[in-house]
Amino acid sequence: MKEGERLFLLNPLPRRERMSGQLTGQERVISRYAPNEGYYFFYPSSALRASSPARGEERSEMTNKNFGPWMVALAAVLWAVDAPFRKYLSGQLSSTVIVLMEHILIAFFVLPIFLPRLRELKNLSGREWLSVIFIGFGGSALATVLFTQSFHYLNPTVAILLQKLQPLIAILLAVWVLGEKLSKDFWTWTVVAVFGAYLVTFPDFKPAGWTWNSDTLGVLLALGAAFFWGGSTVFGRYVLNKVSFQMMTSLRFLSALVFLFFMNVYYHTLSQINLTTRKDWLFVFITAIIAGFASLLLYYYGLRSTKAAVATLCELAFPVAAVIVNWIFLGATLESMQIIGGLILLIGITKLTLVNSEAHEANLERI
């Protein structure tokens, strides 16, 4: 990557904003969705190819392209190892305390990024601050609490599969909030994905009555997490028009830390931190840093040299690994119709992501 270029985490911009002023030249950019984090990954095309690389640089670039898809797949597998540790923690501590502990650890990593960029805060207007509140409180704090809490009532594998609806939610919100256009095949694959999610939730083809039971609550909690994570994509894009992705990432976790502190004060759960063991903190470190922060860095590094279509397929390692990990370590199995529904959901979301990505790339070609 050339000196002066930067990486961006945001979803596709309107045409007039697609040329990033942060780049040294007027170079096109392409986008990728970052699963479970509510952001799109924007990067310059020159990060993928040089105009006339030297032989050594060309060999290095070919090596990166060979390993790029494997890095994306490895990152997706690391996301899947989260569930057994989160399940254990949810049996020892309240969900709000678990997520607070995760954000305390993450804060140590983002503070060195945040402090040198404090001047960027003056660029934010009232609307941007409202978006930051949604991202911090909803997308980082509440979504993670809802997801963790769903493990009390729902098969963790089902909760994870329902998170594959995040791209669909993000696209729909982008249409509503940002006025973005839908691709012509959008609704076809949306119906496929929703049908798959329905089978995952109701493998007998019909809800077991409309009574308020633990399964219903677990599904609503998982879908609530998917909504807030997907919504963070849209509002994060809005804020990123004014600040760098480093500042946005910092604001996301630090604002969530504040909300989580007061949330635990309200529920009188702060005292649980005093009862935590080294094992608890180790498991929190695994869920927050290894399965979260570090895996995303690995994902973005691999994505630099991986085509969008290939990366989308590599990301399928996440639900596949989650099914295997949860089956081995948690004994969480799926019914046959849930497996079929999961496959339908993955096919629908994969096609939806590819169709949406192709539509944006076609728009970029017309610039």
Buried (B, 14 or more C-beta within 10 A) or exposed (E): EEEEBBBBBBBBBEEEEBBBEBBEEEBBBBBBBBBBBBBBBBBBEBBBEEEEEEEEEEEEBEEBBEBBBEBBBBBBBBBBBBBBBBBBBBEBBBBBBBBBBBBBBBBEBBEEBBEEBEEBBEEBEEEBBBBBBBBBBBBBBBBBBBBBBBBBBBBBBBBBBBBBBBBBBBBBBBBEBBEBEBBEBBEBBBEBBBBBBBBBBBBEEEEEEEEEEEBBBBBBBBBBBBBBBBBBBBBBBBBBEBBBBBBBBBBBBBBBBEBBBEBBEEEEBBEBBEEBEEEBBEBBBBBBBBBBBBBBEBBBBBBBBBBBEBBBBBBBBBBBBBBEBBEEBBEBEBBEBBBBBBBBBBBBBBBBBBBBBBBBBEBBEEE
